[in-house]
Amino acid sequence: MPILKILIQIISLIIVAIGVVMIYDARKLSKKWFSYEDRNSVVRILKIVGFILSVIGAIIIIIINI
């Protein structure tokens, strides 16, 4: 059981890291993947998705440690 707990924590930390990278590099990611007209709305969406991923990962970590 402790190995499963550690694996879930590692996966949750990876999810949080992906979310944080999406928040801070949203402009670069949108320039790389999308056209100019869509860029501002895509940046907003990437930041929102990154925030949600970070929160979900953090909640999983908190629940596992209780």
LOBA-152948 format. One record per residue: residue number from 1; residue in three letters; y, x, z of N, C-alpha, C in turn. Coordinates in pm, 1 decimal, always signed. Layout:
<nodes>
<nr = NUM, rest = ALA, n.yy = Y, n.xx = X, n.zz = Z, ca.yy = Y, ca.xx = X, ca.zz = Z, c.yy = Y, c.xx = X, c.zz = Z>
...
</nodes>
This chain:
<nodes>
<nr = 1, rest = MET, n.yy = -120.5, n.xx = +80.1, n.zz = +0.0, ca.yy = +0.0, ca.xx = +0.0, ca.zz = +0.0, c.yy = +127.0, c.xx = +84.4, c.zz = +0.0>
<nr = 2, rest = PRO, n.yy = +133.7, n.xx = +195.8, n.zz = +74.8, ca.yy = +256.7, ca.xx = +275.6, ca.zz = +72.0, c.yy = +285.9, c.xx = +334.6, c.zz = -66.7>
<nr = 3, rest = ILE, n.yy = +181.5, n.xx = +363.9, n.zz = -144.1, ca.yy = +204.0, ca.xx = +419.3, ca.zz = -277.1, c.yy = +268.9, c.xx = +314.3, c.zz = -366.3>
<nr = 4, rest = LEU, n.yy = +226.1, n.xx = +190.4, n.zz = -356.0, ca.yy = +285.7, ca.xx = +82.5, ca.zz = -433.1, c.yy = +432.3, c.xx = +63.1, c.zz = -395.2>
<nr = 5, rest = LYS, n.yy = +461.5, n.xx = +73.1, n.zz = -267.1, ca.yy = +599.1, ca.xx = +59.0, ca.zz = -218.8, c.yy = +687.8, c.xx = +168.9, c.zz = -276.1>
<nr = 6, rest = ILE, n.yy = +637.0, n.xx = +290.3, n.zz = -278.7, ca.yy = +712.8, ca.xx = +403.2, ca.zz = -333.2, c.yy = +734.6, c.xx = +386.7, c.zz = -483.5>
<nr = 7, rest = LEU, n.yy = +632.8, n.xx = +341.0, n.zz = -554.9, ca.yy = +646.5, ca.xx = +318.4, ca.zz = -698.2, c.yy = +751.2, c.xx = +211.8, c.zz = -729.5>
<nr = 8, rest = ILE, n.yy = +750.9, n.xx = +104.5, n.zz = -653.0, ca.yy = +849.7, ca.xx = -1.2, ca.zz = -673.0, c.yy = +990.4, c.xx = +50.8, c.zz = -644.1>
<nr = 9, rest = GLN, n.yy = +1006.4, n.xx = +133.9, n.zz = -542.8, ca.yy = +1136.2, ca.xx = +191.3, ca.zz = -511.7, c.yy = +1184.0, c.xx = +283.7, c.zz = -624.2>
<nr = 10, rest = ILE, n.yy = +1094.5, n.xx = +363.8, n.zz = -679.1, ca.yy = +1131.8, ca.xx = +453.5, ca.zz = -788.3, c.yy = +1174.1, c.xx = +373.6, c.zz = -911.1>
<nr = 11, rest = ILE, n.yy = +1098.4, n.xx = +269.5, n.zz = -944.0, ca.yy = +1133.5, ca.xx = +185.2, ca.zz = -1058.6, c.yy = +1267.6, c.xx = +115.6, c.zz = -1034.2>
<nr = 12, rest = SER, n.yy = +1292.1, n.xx = +71.9, n.zz = -912.8, ca.yy = +1419.1, ca.xx = +7.2, ca.zz = -880.1, c.yy = +1535.2, c.xx = +105.4, c.zz = -891.1>
<nr = 13, rest = LEU, n.yy = +1514.5, n.xx = +228.4, n.zz = -847.9, ca.yy = +1619.2, ca.xx = +329.7, ca.zz = -861.5, c.yy = +1649.1, c.xx = +360.1, c.zz = -1008.2>
<nr = 14, rest = ILE, n.yy = +1547.7, n.xx = +359.3, n.zz = -1092.2, ca.yy = +1568.5, ca.xx = +379.7, ca.zz = -1235.4, c.yy = +1648.8, c.xx = +263.5, c.zz = -1294.2>
<nr = 15, rest = ILE, n.yy = +1618.9, n.xx = +141.2, n.zz = -1251.0, ca.yy = +1694.1, ca.xx = +24.4, ca.zz = -1296.7, c.yy = +1840.7, c.xx = +35.4, c.zz = -1254.8>
<nr = 16, rest = VAL, n.yy = +1865.3, n.xx = +77.1, n.zz = -1131.4, ca.yy = +2002.8, ca.xx = +94.6, ca.zz = -1084.1, c.yy = +2073.2, c.xx = +202.7, c.zz = -1165.8>
<nr = 17, rest = ALA, n.yy = +2004.8, n.xx = +312.1, n.zz = -1194.6, ca.yy = +2065.5, ca.xx = +420.2, ca.zz = -1272.6, c.yy = +2100.2, c.xx = +374.5, c.zz = -1414.3>
<nr = 18, rest = ILE, n.yy = +2012.8, n.xx = +297.6, n.zz = -1476.8, ca.yy = +2040.8, ca.xx = +244.9, ca.zz = -1610.6, c.yy = +2162.5, c.xx = +151.9, c.zz = -1606.3>
<nr = 19, rest = GLY, n.yy = +2170.1, n.xx = +70.2, n.zz = -1503.7, ca.yy = +2285.1, ca.xx = -19.3, ca.zz = -1489.1, c.yy = +2415.5, c.xx = +55.8, c.zz = -1473.3>
<nr = 20, rest = VAL, n.yy = +2415.5, n.xx = +160.5, n.zz = -1393.0, ca.yy = +2536.9, ca.xx = +239.7, ca.zz = -1371.8, c.yy = +2577.5, c.xx = +312.0, c.zz = -1500.0>
<nr = 21, rest = VAL, n.yy = +2482.0, n.xx = +364.4, n.zz = -1573.1, ca.yy = +2512.4, ca.xx = +430.2, ca.zz = -1700.0, c.yy = +2570.1, c.xx = +329.5, c.zz = -1799.5>
<nr = 22, rest = MET, n.yy = +2516.5, n.xx = +208.3, n.zz = -1801.1, ca.yy = +2569.8, ca.xx = +105.5, ca.zz = -1890.2, c.yy = +2713.3, c.xx = +70.1, c.zz = -1853.9>
<nr = 23, rest = ILE, n.yy = +2745.1, n.xx = +68.5, n.zz = -1726.6, ca.yy = +2881.4, ca.xx = +36.4, ca.zz = -1684.6, c.yy = +2978.4, c.xx = +144.8, c.zz = -1729.8>
<nr = 24, rest = TYR, n.yy = +2946.0, n.xx = +270.7, n.zz = -1704.0, ca.yy = +3039.6, ca.xx = +378.9, ca.zz = -1731.2, c.yy = +3043.2, c.xx = +421.9, c.zz = -1876.9>
<nr = 25, rest = ASP, n.yy = +2938.3, n.xx = +403.1, n.zz = -1952.6, ca.yy = +2935.2, ca.xx = +444.9, ca.zz = -2092.3, c.yy = +2936.4, c.xx = +327.1, c.zz = -2188.7>
<nr = 26, rest = ALA, n.yy = +2987.4, n.xx = +214.2, n.zz = -2146.8, ca.yy = +2985.3, ca.xx = +94.7, ca.zz = -2231.5, c.yy = +3065.1, c.xx = +115.8, c.zz = -2359.1>
<nr = 27, rest = ARG, n.yy = +3178.7, n.xx = +182.0, n.zz = -2351.7, ca.yy = +3261.3, ca.xx = +205.0, ca.zz = -2469.5, c.yy = +3188.6, c.xx = +294.2, c.zz = -2570.2>
<nr = 28, rest = LYS, n.yy = +3126.8, n.xx = +401.4, n.zz = -2522.1, ca.yy = +3052.5, ca.xx = +491.2, ca.zz = -2610.9, c.yy = +2933.3, c.xx = +420.5, c.zz = -2674.0>
<nr = 29, rest = LEU, n.yy = +2862.3, n.xx = +342.0, n.zz = -2594.1, ca.yy = +2746.4, ca.xx = +269.7, ca.zz = -2646.5, c.yy = +2787.4, c.xx = +167.1, c.zz = -2751.5>
<nr = 30, rest = SER, n.yy = +2899.8, n.xx = +100.4, n.zz = -2730.5, ca.yy = +2943.0, ca.xx = -0.1, ca.zz = -2828.5, c.yy = +2990.5, c.xx = +66.6, c.zz = -2957.6>
<nr = 31, rest = LYS, n.yy = +3052.5, n.xx = +183.1, n.zz = -2948.4, ca.yy = +3092.8, ca.xx = +255.5, ca.zz = -3069.4, c.yy = +2971.7, c.xx = +299.9, c.zz = -3149.6>
<nr = 32, rest = LYS, n.yy = +2866.9, n.xx = +334.5, n.zz = -3079.4, ca.yy = +2746.3, ca.xx = +385.0, ca.zz = -3144.3, c.yy = +2666.5, c.xx = +274.1, c.zz = -3211.7>
<nr = 33, rest = TRP, n.yy = +2660.9, n.xx = +154.9, n.zz = -3152.4, ca.yy = +2569.4, ca.xx = +51.1, ca.zz = -3197.8, c.yy = +2633.2, c.xx = -63.7, c.zz = -3274.3>
<nr = 34, rest = PHE, n.yy = +2765.0, n.xx = -89.8, n.zz = -3255.7, ca.yy = +2824.0, ca.xx = -211.9, ca.zz = -3309.0, c.yy = +2946.8, c.xx = -182.0, c.zz = -3393.2>
<nr = 35, rest = SER, n.yy = +2987.2, n.xx = -281.4, n.zz = -3475.3, ca.yy = +3103.0, ca.xx = -265.8, ca.zz = -3561.8, c.yy = +3233.0, c.xx = -279.6, c.zz = -3481.2>
<nr = 36, rest = TYR, n.yy = +3344.2, n.xx = -252.6, n.zz = -3547.8, ca.yy = +3473.2, ca.xx = -250.1, ca.zz = -3479.0, c.yy = +3515.4, c.xx = -387.4, c.zz = -3426.7>
<nr = 37, rest = GLU, n.yy = +3487.2, n.xx = -495.0, n.zz = -3500.2, ca.yy = +3531.4, ca.xx = -628.0, ca.zz = -3456.9, c.yy = +3464.0, c.xx = -671.3, c.zz = -3327.1>
<nr = 38, rest = ASP, n.yy = +3341.9, n.xx = -630.4, n.zz = -3309.0, ca.yy = +3265.0, ca.xx = -675.1, ca.zz = -3192.9, c.yy = +3283.9, c.xx = -587.7, c.zz = -3068.4>
<nr = 39, rest = ARG, n.yy = +3354.3, n.xx = -477.9, n.zz = -3082.1, ca.yy = +3350.9, ca.xx = -376.1, ca.zz = -2977.7, c.yy = +3397.8, c.xx = -424.3, c.zz = -2840.8>
<nr = 40, rest = ASN, n.yy = +3510.9, n.xx = -493.5, n.zz = -2833.9, ca.yy = +3563.0, ca.xx = -533.3, ca.zz = -2702.6, c.yy = +3472.0, c.xx = -633.9, c.zz = -2631.9>
<nr = 41, rest = SER, n.yy = +3421.3, n.xx = -728.1, n.zz = -2705.4, ca.yy = +3332.5, ca.xx = -826.2, ca.zz = -2641.7, c.yy = +3199.8, c.xx = -761.4, c.zz = -2603.0>
<nr = 42, rest = VAL, n.yy = +3152.8, n.xx = -666.2, n.zz = -2684.1, ca.yy = +3027.3, ca.xx = -596.7, ca.zz = -2652.2, c.yy = +3045.1, c.xx = -509.2, c.zz = -2528.6>
<nr = 43, rest = VAL, n.yy = +3160.8, n.xx = -445.0, n.zz = -2514.9, ca.yy = +3186.6, ca.xx = -362.8, ca.zz = -2395.5, c.yy = +3182.0, c.xx = -449.7, c.zz = -2270.8>
<nr = 44, rest = ARG, n.yy = +3243.1, n.xx = -566.0, n.zz = -2277.6, ca.yy = +3242.9, ca.xx = -657.4, ca.zz = -2163.4, c.yy = +3100.6, c.xx = -701.5, c.zz = -2129.4>
<nr = 45, rest = ILE, n.yy = +3023.4, n.xx = -734.8, n.zz = -2231.7, ca.yy = +2885.6, ca.xx = -779.2, ca.zz = -2209.0, c.yy = +2800.9, c.xx = -666.1, c.zz = -2151.3>
<nr = 46, rest = LEU, n.yy = +2817.1, n.xx = -543.3, n.zz = -2203.9, ca.yy = +2740.7, ca.xx = -429.4, ca.zz = -2151.9, c.yy = +2774.3, c.xx = -400.9, c.zz = -2006.3>
<nr = 47, rest = LYS, n.yy = +2901.3, n.xx = -413.6, n.zz = -1970.5, ca.yy = +2939.9, ca.xx = -390.7, ca.zz = -1831.2, c.yy = +2883.5, c.xx = -498.3, c.zz = -1738.8>
<nr = 48, rest = ILE, n.yy = +2883.6, n.xx = -621.9, n.zz = -1784.2, ca.yy = +2827.8, ca.xx = -729.5, ca.zz = -1702.8, c.yy = +2677.5, c.xx = -710.6, c.zz = -1685.0>
<nr = 49, rest = VAL, n.yy = +2607.6, n.xx = -678.0, n.zz = -1794.4, ca.yy = +2462.4, ca.xx = -655.8, ca.zz = -1786.5, c.yy = +2431.7, c.xx = -535.7, c.zz = -1696.8>
<nr = 50, rest = GLY, n.yy = +2511.2, n.xx = -429.3, n.zz = -1707.3, ca.yy = +2491.8, ca.xx = -312.9, ca.zz = -1621.2, c.yy = +2511.2, c.xx = -345.7, c.zz = -1474.5>
<nr = 51, rest = PHE, n.yy = +2612.3, n.xx = -427.5, n.zz = -1445.4, ca.yy = +2635.4, ca.xx = -468.6, ca.zz = -1307.1, c.yy = +2519.2, c.xx = -551.6, c.zz = -1254.1>
<nr = 52, rest = ILE, n.yy = +2471.5, n.xx = -644.9, n.zz = -1335.9, ca.yy = +2360.0, ca.xx = -730.1, ca.zz = -1294.0, c.yy = +2234.3, c.xx = -646.9, c.zz = -1270.8>
<nr = 53, rest = LEU, n.yy = +2206.4, n.xx = -550.8, n.zz = -1359.8, ca.yy = +2090.4, ca.xx = -463.0, ca.zz = -1340.5, c.yy = +2103.0, c.xx = -382.4, c.zz = -1211.3>
<nr = 54, rest = SER, n.yy = +2222.3, n.xx = -331.3, n.zz = -1184.5, ca.yy = +2242.3, ca.xx = -253.6, ca.zz = -1062.2, c.yy = +2220.3, c.xx = -338.0, c.zz = -937.7>
<nr = 55, rest = VAL, n.yy = +2270.5, n.xx = -459.1, n.zz = -939.3, ca.yy = +2255.0, ca.xx = -547.6, ca.zz = -823.4, c.yy = +2108.3, c.xx = -586.1, c.zz = -804.8>
<nr = 56, rest = ILE, n.yy = +2039.2, n.xx = -618.4, n.zz = -913.5, ca.yy = +1897.7, ca.xx = -655.3, ca.zz = -903.3, c.yy = +1815.5, c.xx = -538.0, c.zz = -849.2>
<nr = 57, rest = GLY, n.yy = +1840.1, n.xx = -417.7, n.zz = -899.5, ca.yy = +1769.3, ca.xx = -300.3, ca.zz = -849.3, c.yy = +1796.0, c.xx = -275.5, c.zz = -701.2>
<nr = 58, rest = ALA, n.yy = +1921.3, n.xx = -291.5, n.zz = -661.1, ca.yy = +1955.5, ca.xx = -270.9, ca.zz = -520.5, c.yy = +1891.4, c.xx = -376.4, c.zz = -431.2>
<nr = 59, rest = ILE, n.yy = +1888.0, n.xx = -500.6, n.zz = -477.0, ca.yy = +1825.0, ca.xx = -606.9, ca.zz = -398.1, c.yy = +1676.2, c.xx = -579.4, c.zz = -382.0>
<nr = 60, rest = ILE, n.yy = +1610.8, n.xx = -534.3, n.zz = -488.3, ca.yy = +1468.0, ca.xx = -502.2, ca.zz = -479.1, c.yy = +1445.2, c.xx = -390.5, c.zz = -376.5>
<nr = 61, rest = ILE, n.yy = +1528.3, n.xx = -288.7, n.zz = -379.5, ca.yy = +1515.6, ca.xx = -178.3, ca.zz = -283.1, c.yy = +1533.0, c.xx = -228.9, c.zz = -140.0>
<nr = 62, rest = ILE, n.yy = +1632.1, n.xx = -314.8, n.zz = -118.7, ca.yy = +1656.4, ca.xx = -367.7, ca.zz = +15.3, c.yy = +1537.9, c.xx = -452.8, c.zz = +61.9>
<nr = 63, rest = ILE, n.yy = +1486.2, n.xx = -538.0, n.zz = -25.7, ca.yy = +1373.7, ca.xx = -625.2, ca.zz = +11.5, c.yy = +1248.9, c.xx = -543.7, c.zz = +43.3>
<nr = 64, rest = ILE, n.yy = +1223.8, n.xx = -440.0, n.zz = -33.8, ca.yy = +1105.1, ca.xx = -356.2, ca.zz = -10.9, c.yy = +1114.0, c.xx = -283.2, c.zz = +123.5>
<nr = 65, rest = ASN, n.yy = +1234.4, n.xx = -244.3, n.zz = +163.9, ca.yy = +1248.1, ca.xx = -169.1, ca.zz = +288.0, c.yy = +1249.3, c.xx = -254.3, c.zz = +413.1>
<nr = 66, rest = ILE, n.yy = +1252.2, n.xx = -383.4, n.zz = +399.3, ca.yy = +1252.5, ca.xx = -471.5, ca.zz = +518.2, c.yy = +1113.2, c.xx = -482.0, c.zz = +576.0>
</nodes>
